[in-house]
Structure formats: structure tokens, C-alpha cells
Amino acid sequence: MKSSLRRLLNQSKNPPIPLGDSASRSRGLSFNLGAGRGDRETFMRQYGMSGTLYGIISLLAESSATPTWRLFKKPPVDGRRRYTPADGSSDQRIEVVQHAAIQLWNCPNDFHSGFEFREGSQQHEELTGETFWVLDTEVGFPTSMWYVRPDRMEPIPHPDKYLVGWIYTGPTGEQVPLKTSEVILEKRPDPLDPYRGAGPVASIMPNIQQQRYATEYQRNLFLNGADPGGVITVPNHMNEREFDELIDRWRESHRGVARAGHVGVLEDGMTWMPSTTTNKDMEYANLRLSNRDELREAWRIHKTMMGTSDDVNRASAQTGEEVFVAWQQVPRLNRRRDTLNSKLLPLFGQSGVGVEFDYDDPSPINAESAALEMSQKATAAQTLVSAGFDPADVLEVVGLPKMNFVSVAPPPKPAAPVPDAAPTPEPGQADGIGSMDGMDEMQNSLSDFRKLSKKSVDYRDATEPGKSCGTCSMFQAPHGCSLVNGLIYPSDVCDRWTAKETKTSELSSLLRRVLSDGYVPIETGGRS
């Protein structure tokens, strides 16, 4: 172990302690669960031997390769925060369209598209727990990228520098040394090996083999006439010729599905003793279902995503999709984003500084919740703008995109109304007395009678900025007043004008209500 002085003087980023040799690994079990080259090859071969495993791996690989990736400029780190919905829909980062890194990620080489590269890489990671990218560097930065089989890569540990490179073993056995700058490793950490990754296949190999053996047993059973077999006993000793003749005749008459059910004839006192174990006793159906569930549990896959619909309705299917995206797709995309930002971008030198990779959110859109959210945003924005806040700041606070703010003019003043002739009251209803409508009219008339006339308060057009009926504490939108009778317009004013007081407690309550509806603070930079 390094001394304290040596660790103090050491300016490199090497580990302070030895982390072990990758070549010496022991799982402490009667069989090896992984880490060797042959084991990783075995794990990858299971992809074509188990239908359940194929469905799980292909689902995860395709879903991880589907989202669109983008390159953004990093926002300045100035300590400021903004408020936006938790879904990050108000992402205001600047996208970088032309950059060598995003071009390499979308077209890694001349033989793989971006989707194929990401899908193949994810297959390796799901099967072995790790995926390797070998880079071809020209003119100072990577120009092509290839994913290679994990079983052909071996680390070169170092007691002080942790890792000095990798050895790639080709199909013909040739070994190619690679620098650490030429290899990018994305892995799920192995608790016993810091250099390699560990995948779920290692933990469920017995289940995969059990499922395959049960399938092969059933296949051989049908080839043998769908009969579990039995024993033929003979009273006398048979020589080799008689034994071979009996076997050949029995196979010719009874072996195979087409000969199932044929009557067998035995000679010379021979007897048939059927097997005591029947097909029903073996319970192959339950055995395969049990193994299928254990395979899904290793990847935490909801059965609706595998097409199992024995007890699934529309609601549970939508929930299963949402759970799959949140628990499976997003964590894998986050790991891939971390690999790109921390391992690939630094290889581009100064051009890789100040930018970051990110992906489009794959979460399914719920039309009902989206409409409700938009309605809540619009209501909150209208309330805050009416309270006097700047419209541009309000749009950023509630998470709405930038839009042109248009001031809505009040309706024009109507001409002075011409009084109509009073209708002749019916008997028993003079002056409106005797009906509910008449009572309401009388109450409204008494209320208006208590108000002042426009003439008595010198009602006129407003000329002084900030002093109008719209800013008066007695104004009742849209065209009313608690003091003056008649049709009141926000652009007018009278002698009884009183400034509208700002109720700080109400605005604070409004902001707390807006923020509690799902608008949480995040850093200026979009999705966290």
C-alpha cells in the first residue's frame, strides 16, 4: 500500500489501494456463475435457446435503442434556479445540431446505423452485464466506433494505475492490445470483480437449462410415440443377435408419433412393464410456467409487456407500460447518458466541453392528464398575470413555452340607452309586487338606489397613469362598482378612486398552490 507521503505527492488519479487481479475469481459454489470467457459466451448463446429470454432481451434492447438522442449546450452554473413541471416539458437548453460527437453517435461506422449499434450494445449488456465499444481515432478524436463481444475482451490490471489497457482476442486467436482511451466500457458492476460487469443470466442459468431440458424431453417423448416408455422382461437369456432383432422390430413398429397406439406383440413369454411415472406426474406445463416467471423476475419485467394476457385489462396494460418505461427503459437510458457524457465526450477535447448528451423522454403521453395539466397551467398563468407579474416570467414559472403576449382591449362603450315605455302591469302585480321576479327587481333597484350616480363622483375618462377604475379597490370586473351605479369601464376614473391594495398573503398562497400542483424546482438544464 502506498505511504501517506507518496499518496500526497502522487498527482495522478490512480487508486490508493490494490483492487485485486481480475484473473483470480472464485464464486465459492460447486459451479461457476460467470466471469470467465467461456461463461460469457455461454450467456450470449442462451439468447437463441430460450424463447422467454429472447423476448425479454429483444424488448429491452429495442426500447433502449428507440429514443432520439440530442446534444445540448450546458447552461451556465450561476446558482439560479427556475421552476418547471417535473416532466421537464419546459426544457430551454440550446440544441447543438452540428458536432462530431452527435454525428458519431448517430452513425458510429459504415456498417451499423445508430439504432443497430445501440440495440447490439444493449443485447451484450443484458446478457453479460457489460458492453464494449472500440474506437478508431483519427485527427485527434474518434471517427468510428464498434461494439465487440465481451467474451473477447480481457483487462490488463496494474497495481498502481488500476487499469492500463485491454486485450482483444480475435476469432482466429490473434491478440490485439488496446489503450484505455480506445475502449469504452459500460457495465453493471460485478460485486466480486471491479473490472467487469455482471448480468442477470448468470443468476438464472439453472432455470434456463431446466426449461430447455423440459422442452427437449417432451420433444423426445413425442418422437418415441408419446409414451414415457417401459421395460420388456424375458424369461430366458437372449444372445446379442436376438436382442438386436427385438429392439429393431420394436422400434420399427412403435417408435414415432405416426406409430403411436399400435398394438405390440411379445413372444416366448415376454412381458411389458410400463413406467410408473406418467406424463401427468411430470407436470411439464407448470414447470415451464414457473421457469418463465423466474426469468421475468430476474429483469423485473411485467407480464403484460411479454404479451401474457390471462388477467390483463386496458387499465393494467397501460399501467404495465408506464411501469416498464419508469423502471426499465429510463434507468438504462440514464446509464447510457452517463457513459456518453463522462467517457465519450472527453475524447473530443475542448469541443466536448460545455455540451452534454440527452434523450427524448420516452414516457407514454396520457391525453387526459396532459389536457388537465395544460388547463391548470393556463389558469395559473392568467391569475399571476392579472396580479401584475411579468408575462414572460409567468410562462417560465408555470412551465409554458414562450408566446406573444397580446393585450385584450375592453369592449367599446355603448351609446346612451333610450328609455322604453313602461309596460302596463297586470292586475295584482303592480310595481312588480306579487312575483319573485318583481321582488328581485325591487331588491336590485334598492341596491342601485344606495349607490352614487356617475355625475356626483365626476365619472370621466382616466388620464393619469396608474389611476383608473381597473386599479381601484371598489371595481367589480368586468363592468361594475361597489360605490357607483351604472356600467363602469376599467379605463375610466372618478373622484372616489382608491388604490387597490396588494395582498401579499394571497399572492404567496397562490404561488404555493401553483407549485404544489406538480411544478417542482429543478436546475436550469432540463431533465435531472
MITORDREN-394055 format. One record per residue (C-alpha): residue number from 1; x, y, z. Coordinates in pm, 1 decimal, always signed. Example, Ala and Ser with C-alpha at 12.3 -4.5 7.8 and 13.67 -1.06 7.14 Angstrom:
BEGIN
(1; (+1230.0; -450.0; +780.0))
(2; (+1367.0; -106.0; +714.0))
% end
This chain:
BEGIN
(1; (+0.0; +0.0; +0.0))
(2; (+123.9; +349.0; -76.9))
(3; (+258.9; +559.3; +206.1))
(4; (+84.4; +880.2; +309.7))
(5; (+366.4; +1091.7; +164.0))
(6; (+354.1; +905.8; -165.8))
(7; (-23.2; +948.2; -186.8))
(8; (+19.4; +1318.4; -112.8))
(9; (+281.3; +1363.8; -385.1))
(10; (+100.4; +1149.8; -638.2))
(11; (-82.3; +1379.1; -880.1))
(12; (-245.5; +1102.9; -1086.8))
(13; (-595.0; +964.4; -1042.0))
(14; (-477.9; +616.3; -951.7))
(15; (-641.5; +412.0; -674.1))
(16; (-463.7; +434.9; -336.5))
(17; (-500.2; +59.9; -273.3))
(18; (-468.9; -257.6; -486.6))
(19; (-809.7; -366.5; -612.6))
(20; (-726.5; -727.0; -696.2))
(21; (-643.2; -929.9; -1001.8))
(22; (-921.9; -991.6; -1249.0))
(23; (-783.5; -1335.2; -1334.1))
(24; (-845.3; -1478.0; -987.0))
(25; (-1216.1; -1505.0; -924.9))
(26; (-1392.4; -1771.7; -724.4))
(27; (-1764.8; -1778.0; -667.7))
(28; (-1742.5; -2028.5; -382.8))
(29; (-2005.3; -2258.0; -539.5))
(30; (-1997.8; -2600.4; -692.9))
(31; (-2044.9; -2445.1; -1035.4))
(32; (-1917.7; -2121.5; -1187.9))
(33; (-2174.1; -1844.8; -1227.6))
(34; (-1969.0; -1633.1; -1462.3))
(35; (-1665.7; -1411.7; -1517.8))
(36; (-1478.1; -1649.6; -1746.4))
(37; (-1456.4; -1607.6; -2122.7))
(38; (-1641.1; -1932.9; -2181.7))
(39; (-1912.5; -1835.1; -1936.5))
(40; (-1982.0; -1507.2; -2114.5))
(41; (-2004.9; -1687.9; -2444.1))
(42; (-2247.7; -1932.0; -2283.2))
(43; (-2460.3; -1644.2; -2157.5))
(44; (-2482.6; -1492.6; -2506.1))
(45; (-2573.2; -1826.4; -2663.8))
(46; (-2880.2; -1851.7; -2440.4))
(47; (-3035.2; -1571.9; -2648.6))
(48; (-3109.3; -1821.2; -2925.9))
(49; (-3202.5; -2114.7; -2699.7))
(50; (-3485.3; -1976.1; -2485.5))
(51; (-3796.1; -1811.9; -2624.7))
(52; (-3865.9; -1630.8; -2298.5))
(53; (-3510.9; -1499.5; -2280.3))
(54; (-3525.1; -1388.4; -2642.8))
(55; (-3847.4; -1196.0; -2580.1))
(56; (-3707.5; -1019.9; -2272.4))
(57; (-3371.9; -924.9; -2427.1))
(58; (-3518.6; -807.4; -2757.9))
(59; (-3780.8; -597.4; -2576.6))
(60; (-3520.6; -425.2; -2359.6))
(61; (-3270.9; -377.0; -2643.9))
(62; (-3524.4; -231.6; -2888.0))
(63; (-3683.0; +0.4; -2631.7))
(64; (-3340.8; +130.2; -2524.7))
(65; (-3235.2; +194.7; -2885.3))
(66; (-3554.9; +373.1; -2991.0))
(67; (-3544.4; +720.7; -2822.4))
(68; (-3386.4; +1006.8; -3014.0))
(69; (-3062.4; +1144.1; -2873.0))
(70; (-2961.8; +1510.9; -2884.6))
(71; (-2665.8; +1725.7; -2789.2))
(72; (-2722.6; +2041.6; -2583.8))
(73; (-2515.0; +2328.8; -2457.5))
(74; (-2473.8; +2316.0; -2083.7))
(75; (-2644.6; +2607.7; -1905.6))
(76; (-2421.9; +2841.6; -1704.1))
(77; (-2375.9; +2738.2; -1343.2))
(78; (-2468.7; +3063.1; -1166.4))
(79; (-2672.3; +2931.0; -873.8))
(80; (-3003.8; +3039.7; -1020.3))
(81; (-3298.2; +2805.2; -1024.9))
(82; (-3617.6; +2805.8; -1218.7))
(83; (-3948.3; +2630.9; -1165.4))
(84; (-4086.7; +2391.4; -1418.6))
(85; (-4309.5; +2079.6; -1426.3))
(86; (-4149.5; +1756.6; -1312.7))
(87; (-4172.7; +1615.3; -1668.0))
(88; (-3921.1; +1872.2; -1794.6))
(89; (-4151.1; +1997.0; -2071.7))
(90; (-4011.1; +2348.0; -2037.5))
(91; (-3657.5; +2249.6; -2136.2))
(92; (-3493.4; +2569.7; -2257.5))
(93; (-3144.8; +2437.7; -2336.6))
(94; (-2989.7; +2520.8; -2673.5))
(95; (-2953.1; +2217.4; -2900.2))
(96; (-2624.1; +2164.1; -3084.5))
(97; (-2705.4; +2030.3; -3430.2))
(98; (-2357.5; +2015.6; -3585.0))
(99; (-2099.1; +1835.3; -3371.4))
(100; (-1864.8; +1542.0; -3430.5))
(101; (-1991.6; +1362.1; -3118.4))
(102; (-2359.6; +1356.1; -3217.9))
(103; (-2266.0; +1259.0; -3573.7))
(104; (-2059.9; +966.5; -3441.9))
(105; (-2340.3; +855.5; -3211.6))
(106; (-2598.4; +862.3; -3493.6))
(107; (-2365.6; +689.6; -3741.5))
(108; (-2092.9; +502.5; -3549.0))
(109; (-1943.5; +327.8; -3852.9))
(110; (-2010.1; +242.4; -4215.1))
(111; (-2176.5; -90.8; -4134.1))
(112; (-2407.4; -8.2; -3840.4))
(113; (-2677.2; +252.4; -3806.6))
(114; (-2721.4; +429.4; -3475.6))
(115; (-3019.9; +209.2; -3389.4))
(116; (-2835.5; -114.1; -3473.1))
(117; (-2533.6; -6.9; -3270.6))
(118; (-2740.7; +78.4; -2962.6))
(119; (-2951.9; -237.8; -2993.5))
(120; (-2649.5; -466.5; -3027.0))
(121; (-2472.1; -296.6; -2738.4))
(122; (-2777.0; -339.6; -2518.0))
(123; (-2800.3; -709.4; -2606.8))
(124; (-2448.0; -764.0; -2475.0))
(125; (-2521.8; -565.6; -2160.2))
(126; (-2840.4; -758.9; -2082.2))
(127; (-2677.8; -1097.7; -2140.2))
(128; (-2335.5; -1042.0; -1981.0))
(129; (-2380.0; -722.8; -1777.8))
(130; (-2130.5; -527.3; -1989.2))
(131; (-2079.8; -384.7; -2336.9))
(132; (-1754.7; -272.2; -2500.4))
(133; (-1704.2; -3.2; -2764.7))
(134; (-1373.1; +4.0; -2950.0))
(135; (-1293.3; +342.1; -3104.4))
(136; (-1087.2; +427.1; -3409.4))
(137; (-920.8; +765.6; -3351.0))
(138; (-801.8; +996.0; -3627.5))
(139; (-705.3; +1365.7; -3631.6))
(140; (-723.9; +1373.6; -3253.4))
(141; (-1079.8; +1249.3; -3189.1))
(142; (-1285.9; +932.5; -3252.7))
(143; (-1411.0; +885.9; -3607.2))
(144; (-1570.6; +540.8; -3580.4))
(145; (-1697.8; +315.9; -3304.7))
(146; (-1762.6; -60.7; -3289.1))
(147; (-1930.4; -278.1; -3029.6))
(148; (-1741.5; -605.2; -2970.1))
(149; (-1817.1; -929.9; -2790.3))
(150; (-1745.8; -906.2; -2416.1))
(151; (-1602.7; -1258.4; -2402.6))
(152; (-1317.4; -1147.8; -2629.0))
(153; (-1205.9; -860.8; -2404.0))
(154; (-971.8; -905.9; -2109.1))
(155; (-847.4; -626.6; -1880.8))
(156; (-482.2; -554.9; -1804.8))
(157; (-477.7; -462.5; -1434.7))
(158; (-199.8; -261.5; -1276.4))
(159; (-109.6; -247.4; -905.5))
(160; (-79.1; +131.5; -907.1))
(161; (-264.7; +258.1; -1215.9))
(162; (-564.0; +24.4; -1170.6))
(163; (-601.6; -42.3; -1544.4))
(164; (-354.3; +16.5; -1827.0))
(165; (-546.7; -133.6; -2119.7))
(166; (-734.6; -426.9; -2268.9))
(167; (-651.5; -734.3; -2474.3))
(168; (-887.5; -823.3; -2759.6))
(169; (-873.1; -1184.0; -2879.3))
(170; (-988.4; -1217.2; -3239.2))
(171; (-1178.9; -1507.8; -3398.6))
(172; (-853.4; -1672.2; -3512.9))
(173; (-681.5; -1628.3; -3177.8))
(174; (-477.0; -1317.5; -3253.8))
(175; (-445.4; -1079.0; -2960.4))
(176; (-467.1; -703.0; -3006.2))
(177; (-361.5; -469.1; -2722.0))
(178; (-582.4; -163.1; -2677.4))
(179; (-528.5; +153.5; -2475.6))
(180; (-783.4; +269.4; -2222.2))
(181; (-856.5; +567.5; -2449.4))
(182; (-952.7; +325.7; -2728.0))
(183; (-1211.6; +132.2; -2525.7))
(184; (-1534.7; +246.0; -2359.2))
(185; (-1688.1; +3.5; -2111.4))
(186; (-2046.2; +33.3; -1992.0))
(187; (-2133.7; -220.3; -1725.0))
(188; (-2347.2; -325.2; -1434.1))
(189; (-2096.5; -360.4; -1151.3))
(190; (-1987.1; -707.1; -1050.1))
(191; (-1960.0; -722.5; -667.3))
(192; (-1658.7; -956.7; -692.6))
(193; (-1474.9; -806.4; -988.8))
(194; (-1424.4; -428.3; -1022.2))
(195; (-1305.3; -465.5; -1381.3))
(196; (-1606.5; -648.1; -1525.7))
(197; (-1985.1; -643.9; -1519.5))
(198; (-2247.9; -893.0; -1405.3))
(199; (-2582.0; -961.8; -1574.5))
(200; (-2899.1; -1145.5; -1475.4))
(201; (-2829.4; -1450.3; -1694.2))
(202; (-2560.4; -1574.9; -1455.4))
(203; (-2814.1; -1599.3; -1172.8))
(204; (-3079.7; -1786.7; -1372.0))
(205; (-2871.3; -2028.7; -1580.4))
(206; (-3020.1; -2332.0; -1396.9))
(207; (-3372.3; -2209.6; -1478.2))
(208; (-3284.3; -2154.6; -1843.7))
(209; (-3131.6; -2501.1; -1869.9))
(210; (-3423.1; -2659.9; -1684.6))
(211; (-3668.6; -2500.4; -1926.0))
(212; (-3468.4; -2623.1; -2225.9))
(213; (-3430.9; -2976.2; -2086.0))
(214; (-3804.1; -2999.5; -2019.9))
(215; (-3874.6; -2892.9; -2377.2))
(216; (-3627.5; -3143.9; -2520.6))
(217; (-3772.8; -3419.9; -2303.1))
(218; (-4120.0; -3352.4; -2436.3))
(219; (-3984.9; -3347.9; -2791.4))
(220; (-3814.2; -3683.8; -2746.8))
(221; (-4128.3; -3814.7; -2584.3))
(222; (-4330.3; -3743.7; -2897.8))
(223; (-4060.1; -3892.2; -3116.3))
(224; (-4095.0; -4207.3; -2905.6))
(225; (-4469.8; -4234.1; -2968.5))
(226; (-4583.7; -4002.7; -2687.1))
(227; (-4526.7; -4286.8; -2440.6))
(228; (-4298.6; -4244.6; -2138.8))
(229; (-4161.0; -4591.7; -2203.9))
(230; (-4131.2; -4910.4; -2004.5))
(231; (-3939.7; -5239.2; -1962.6))
(232; (-3966.5; -5567.5; -2153.9))
(233; (-3881.5; -5871.5; -1943.3))
(234; (-3785.2; -6206.1; -2099.0))
(235; (-3787.1; -6542.7; -1916.8))
(236; (-3470.4; -6672.7; -2082.3))
(237; (-3130.0; -6532.0; -2166.6))
(238; (-3107.2; -6368.1; -2511.2))
(239; (-2798.4; -6366.6; -2723.9))
(240; (-2678.8; -6049.0; -2893.2))
(241; (-2844.7; -6129.8; -3228.0))
(242; (-3184.6; -6197.9; -3068.3))
(243; (-3157.7; -5881.6; -2857.7))
(244; (-3078.8; -5659.5; -3159.6))
(245; (-3360.7; -5820.9; -3358.8))
(246; (-3612.7; -5746.9; -3079.8))
(247; (-3501.8; -5385.0; -3048.0))
(248; (-3518.9; -5324.3; -3423.7))
(249; (-3863.5; -5481.7; -3459.0))
(250; (-3999.6; -5287.0; -3159.0))
(251; (-3866.7; -4956.2; -3288.4))
(252; (-3998.9; -5021.3; -3636.3))
(253; (-4349.1; -5092.9; -3504.4))
(254; (-4387.2; -4841.4; -3220.0))
(255; (-4134.1; -4559.3; -3238.8))
(256; (-4256.8; -4218.1; -3360.0))
(257; (-4575.6; -4014.1; -3340.6))
(258; (-4721.0; -4179.0; -3651.7))
(259; (-4699.5; -4525.0; -3486.0))
(260; (-4843.8; -4419.8; -3151.3))
(261; (-5120.2; -4651.3; -3029.3))
(262; (-5011.2; -4959.1; -3227.6))
(263; (-5067.2; -5292.6; -3054.9))
(264; (-4748.4; -5464.7; -2952.5))
(265; (-4699.7; -5842.1; -2974.8))
(266; (-4449.9; -6019.5; -2750.0))
(267; (-4328.0; -6379.5; -2796.6))
(268; (-4171.2; -6655.0; -2586.9))
(269; (-4318.9; -6542.9; -2253.9))
(270; (-4201.8; -6181.9; -2276.5))
(271; (-4394.4; -5927.8; -2066.1))
(272; (-4427.9; -5547.5; -2077.6))
(273; (-4395.4; -5340.5; -1760.0))
(274; (-4489.8; -4973.6; -1819.4))
(275; (-4310.8; -4692.2; -1640.0))
(276; (-4470.8; -4588.9; -1311.4))
(277; (-4416.5; -4218.7; -1391.3))
(278; (-4669.0; -4071.2; -1632.8))
(279; (-4663.6; -3750.3; -1833.3))
(280; (-4918.3; -3603.0; -1594.8))
(281; (-4692.0; -3669.5; -1298.8))
(282; (-4410.3; -3472.0; -1463.2))
(283; (-4624.6; -3150.3; -1484.7))
(284; (-4426.0; -3000.5; -1767.7))
(285; (-4672.4; -2715.7; -1816.3))
(286; (-4637.3; -2590.8; -1458.4))
(287; (-4261.6; -2638.6; -1472.9))
(288; (-4227.0; -2421.3; -1783.7))
(289; (-4458.5; -2153.2; -1643.6))
(290; (-4261.2; -2143.7; -1321.1))
(291; (-3934.3; -2101.9; -1508.4))
(292; (-4088.1; -1834.6; -1729.3))
(293; (-4189.7; -1631.5; -1424.3))
(294; (-3843.0; -1661.6; -1271.9))
(295; (-3684.9; -1538.6; -1593.8))
(296; (-3913.2; -1234.4; -1595.1))
(297; (-3839.6; -1167.2; -1229.3))
(298; (-3465.4; -1152.9; -1298.7))
(299; (-3526.4; -848.9; -1522.5))
(300; (-3830.5; -719.4; -1327.4))
(301; (-4045.9; -735.2; -1642.3))
(302; (-4423.0; -700.8; -1605.1))
(303; (-4600.1; -990.1; -1775.3))
(304; (-4818.0; -754.3; -1982.3))
(305; (-4504.1; -640.9; -2165.8))
(306; (-4440.1; -1003.7; -2266.4))
(307; (-4785.0; -1048.6; -2419.8))
(308; (-4927.2; -1254.1; -2132.5))
(309; (-5293.9; -1151.9; -2114.3))
(310; (-5462.3; -1407.7; -1887.1))
(311; (-5574.1; -1145.1; -1632.5))
(312; (-5497.7; -815.7; -1807.3))
(313; (-5736.5; -534.2; -1894.6))
(314; (-5674.7; -198.3; -2058.1))
(315; (-5602.8; -19.5; -1731.6))
(316; (-5348.0; -276.3; -1614.5))
(317; (-5188.9; -283.5; -1961.6))
(318; (-5137.9; +93.9; -1954.9))
(319; (-5001.6; +70.7; -1601.9))
(320; (-4764.9; -205.3; -1710.8))
(321; (-4634.2; +13.2; -1993.3))
(322; (-4580.5; +308.1; -1760.6))
(323; (-4401.6; +85.8; -1507.7))
(324; (-4182.0; -60.0; -1781.8))
(325; (-4075.2; +284.6; -1901.9))
(326; (-4010.8; +413.6; -1548.6))
(327; (-3833.3; +104.3; -1410.1))
(328; (-3664.2; -43.3; -1717.0))
(329; (-3625.1; +197.4; -2006.6))
(330; (-3540.4; +521.4; -1824.3))
(331; (-3270.8; +370.1; -1593.7))
(332; (-3096.7; +213.9; -1894.1))
(333; (-3110.6; +541.4; -2085.0))
(334; (-2973.0; +724.9; -1782.5))
(335; (-2679.0; +482.7; -1764.1))
(336; (-2616.5; +529.9; -2136.2))
(337; (-2633.7; +909.7; -2096.8))
(338; (-2379.2; +894.6; -1816.1))
(339; (-2146.1; +684.7; -2033.4))
(340; (-2166.3; +928.4; -2322.7))
(341; (-2114.1; +1239.2; -2110.7))
(342; (-1837.7; +1103.8; -1887.5))
(343; (-1647.6; +872.5; -2125.6))
(344; (-1717.0; +965.4; -2488.8))
(345; (-1735.0; +1347.0; -2485.3))
(346; (-1397.5; +1394.8; -2306.0))
(347; (-1230.2; +1221.3; -2603.0))
(348; (-1322.7; +1519.9; -2823.6))
(349; (-1103.2; +1762.7; -2628.9))
(350; (-1219.6; +2121.2; -2598.9))
(351; (-1509.1; +2065.7; -2839.0))
(352; (-1656.0; +1822.8; -2588.8))
(353; (-1653.7; +2078.0; -2307.0))
(354; (-1972.1; +2268.5; -2235.2))
(355; (-2204.3; +2022.4; -2411.8))
(356; (-2398.6; +1719.5; -2293.1))
(357; (-2596.0; +1429.6; -2438.9))
(358; (-2959.7; +1377.8; -2351.7))
(359; (-3253.6; +1176.3; -2484.7))
(360; (-3617.6; +1246.9; -2560.1))
(361; (-3844.4; +1139.4; -2277.1))
(362; (-3998.5; +800.6; -2376.1))
(363; (-4280.6; +816.5; -2118.4))
(364; (-4622.3; +749.2; -2275.5))
(365; (-4849.7; +1050.7; -2310.3))
(366; (-5177.5; +1042.9; -2120.1))
(367; (-5415.3; +1267.7; -2315.0))
(368; (-5645.4; +1324.7; -2018.3))
(369; (-5370.5; +1419.5; -1774.5))
(370; (-5197.5; +1632.7; -2039.5))
(371; (-5517.9; +1829.9; -2103.7))
(372; (-5573.6; +1877.0; -1730.3))
(373; (-5215.9; +1991.8; -1682.3))
(374; (-5245.3; +2242.6; -1967.0))
(375; (-5568.0; +2380.1; -1820.3))
(376; (-5405.3; +2421.4; -1479.1))
(377; (-5105.0; +2595.3; -1633.1))
(378; (-5326.2; +2837.3; -1827.7))
(379; (-5533.3; +2917.0; -1518.5))
(380; (-5223.7; +2974.6; -1307.6))
(381; (-5068.3; +3197.0; -1576.3))
(382; (-5385.9; +3404.0; -1609.9))
(383; (-5406.9; +3452.1; -1234.3))
(384; (-5043.0; +3557.0; -1199.2))
(385; (-5056.4; +3796.8; -1494.9))
(386; (-5375.0; +3952.6; -1357.9))
(387; (-5195.1; +4000.7; -1025.8))
(388; (-4935.9; +4215.6; -1201.9))
(389; (-4645.7; +3975.2; -1263.6))
(390; (-4442.5; +3994.6; -1583.4))
(391; (-4595.6; +3764.4; -1850.1))
(392; (-4257.3; +3628.0; -1963.4))
(393; (-4160.6; +3533.9; -1607.5))
(394; (-4500.8; +3377.2; -1552.4))
(395; (-4462.2; +3149.7; -1856.9))
(396; (-4127.9; +3025.6; -1724.6))
(397; (-4264.7; +2971.9; -1374.0))
(398; (-4565.5; +2764.9; -1476.6))
(399; (-4376.6; +2574.9; -1748.3))
(400; (-4541.4; +2710.1; -2064.0))
(401; (-4346.9; +2781.6; -2385.8))
(402; (-4273.6; +3135.1; -2492.9))
(403; (-4560.9; +3304.9; -2673.9))
(404; (-4658.3; +3653.0; -2786.8))
(405; (-4848.2; +3844.3; -2522.2))
(406; (-5144.0; +4037.5; -2668.3))
(407; (-5327.7; +4289.7; -2454.0))
(408; (-5703.9; +4244.4; -2490.4))
(409; (-5883.6; +4578.8; -2528.9))
(410; (-6203.9; +4634.3; -2324.8))
(411; (-6535.2; +4635.6; -2511.2))
(412; (-6638.9; +4978.3; -2650.5))
(413; (-6869.9; +5195.3; -2450.3))
(414; (-7230.9; +5161.1; -2564.6))
(415; (-7434.8; +5462.4; -2663.4))
(416; (-7665.5; +5614.1; -2406.4))
(417; (-7972.2; +5387.2; -2384.7))
(418; (-8310.8; +5527.2; -2484.0))
(419; (-8567.2; +5452.9; -2211.9))
(420; (-8857.0; +5240.1; -2329.5))
(421; (-9215.4; +5299.6; -2232.2))
(422; (-9300.1; +5125.9; -1908.8))
(423; (-9522.5; +4820.5; -1966.5))
(424; (-9870.2; +4817.4; -1819.9))
(425; (-9863.1; +4594.6; -1510.5))
(426; (-10109.9; +4310.0; -1493.0))
(427; (-10369.1; +4307.8; -1216.4))
(428; (-10222.1; +4203.9; -884.0))
(429; (-9866.3; +4269.1; -996.9))
(430; (-9845.1; +4648.8; -990.9))
(431; (-9492.1; +4782.3; -932.5))
(432; (-9357.3; +4433.0; -958.3))
(433; (-9516.8; +4324.5; -628.6))
(434; (-9669.3; +3979.1; -631.6))
(435; (-9399.2; +3780.1; -819.7))
(436; (-9045.7; +3657.5; -745.6))
(437; (-8909.3; +3843.0; -1048.0))
(438; (-9066.7; +4157.7; -914.7))
(439; (-8907.8; +4103.8; -574.3))
(440; (-8561.3; +4057.1; -733.6))
(441; (-8606.0; +4367.2; -943.5))
(442; (-8708.8; +4564.2; -638.3))
(443; (-8402.9; +4445.5; -441.1))
(444; (-8170.5; +4532.4; -729.6))
(445; (-8334.3; +4871.8; -759.1))
(446; (-8287.6; +4936.7; -386.1))
(447; (-7921.2; +4828.2; -412.1))
(448; (-7862.3; +5057.0; -707.3))
(449; (-8050.9; +5331.8; -526.6))
(450; (-7798.9; +5320.4; -244.0))
(451; (-7506.7; +5371.8; -490.6))
(452; (-7390.0; +5710.7; -606.0))
(453; (-7455.8; +5842.1; -951.6))
(454; (-7176.7; +5892.5; -1202.4))
(455; (-7236.9; +6264.5; -1205.3))
(456; (-7196.1; +6301.1; -830.5))
(457; (-6847.0; +6142.4; -838.9))
(458; (-6737.8; +6313.0; -1162.1))
(459; (-6711.2; +5985.7; -1361.9))
(460; (-6480.2; +6052.9; -1658.5))
(461; (-6205.9; +5916.8; -1881.9))
(462; (-5882.0; +5837.5; -1696.3))
(463; (-5583.3; +6049.2; -1793.1))
(464; (-5339.1; +5989.0; -1509.0))
(465; (-5122.4; +5672.4; -1549.9))
(466; (-5191.4; +5403.6; -1292.3))
(467; (-5510.8; +5571.7; -1173.6))
(468; (-5820.9; +5418.9; -1329.1))
(469; (-6122.4; +5212.9; -1233.8))
(470; (-5929.3; +4898.6; -1324.8))
(471; (-5682.4; +4969.3; -1043.9))
(472; (-5947.3; +5083.3; -795.1))
(473; (-6025.4; +4869.3; -491.6))
(474; (-6403.1; +4914.1; -549.1))
(475; (-6400.0; +4798.2; -912.4))
(476; (-6600.7; +4480.3; -982.3))
(477; (-6494.2; +4310.6; -1304.6))
(478; (-6595.3; +4323.3; -1575.5))
(479; (-6807.5; +4644.7; -1561.7))
(480; (-6929.0; +4706.6; -1208.4))
(481; (-6850.5; +4912.0; -897.5))
(482; (-6947.2; +4871.8; -533.6))
(483; (-6994.2; +5252.1; -496.1))
(484; (-7105.5; +5398.8; -829.2))
(485; (-7416.3; +5294.3; -1015.3))
(486; (-7415.9; +5209.0; -1384.6))
(487; (-7180.6; +5049.0; -1637.8))
(488; (-6820.6; +5102.7; -1525.4))
(489; (-6519.0; +5064.3; -1757.1))
(490; (-6162.4; +4988.8; -1637.1))
(491; (-6023.8; +5276.2; -1845.2))
(492; (-6237.4; +5540.8; -1666.0))
(493; (-6197.5; +5704.7; -1324.6))
(494; (-6391.3; +5905.3; -1063.8))
(495; (-6320.7; +6126.4; -763.0))
(496; (-6370.6; +5837.9; -521.3))
(497; (-6084.4; +5631.0; -667.4))
(498; (-5896.9; +5425.0; -407.0))
(499; (-5580.8; +5233.1; -489.0))
(500; (-5610.0; +4857.2; -488.8))
(501; (-5402.8; +4713.5; -206.8))
(502; (-5163.7; +4423.4; -285.2))
(503; (-5239.5; +4131.9; -62.2))
(504; (-4905.9; +3964.2; -16.3))
(505; (-5053.5; +3673.4; +172.7))
(506; (-5291.9; +3594.8; -113.9))
(507; (-5010.2; +3602.5; -372.3))
(508; (-4795.7; +3379.0; -153.5))
(509; (-5083.7; +3138.2; -115.5))
(510; (-5134.4; +3141.7; -491.7))
(511; (-4769.2; +3062.9; -559.0))
(512; (-4771.2; +2779.9; -305.6))
(513; (-5082.1; +2636.6; -470.2))
(514; (-4924.1; +2658.1; -818.4))
(515; (-4600.8; +2493.4; -706.4))
(516; (-4785.9; +2218.4; -520.0))
(517; (-4964.8; +2113.2; -841.3))
(518; (-4653.8; +1942.7; -974.1))
(519; (-4426.2; +2233.6; -1063.7))
(520; (-4110.6; +2143.6; -877.6))
(521; (-3778.4; +2333.7; -883.1))
(522; (-3500.6; +2188.2; -1094.8))
(523; (-3168.9; +2321.6; -1216.9))
(524; (-3163.9; +2524.8; -1537.2))
(525; (-3071.7; +2243.6; -1767.6))
(526; (-3381.7; +2039.0; -1823.7))
(527; (-3426.4; +1683.3; -1707.1))
(528; (-3235.2; +1591.9; -1390.7))
% end
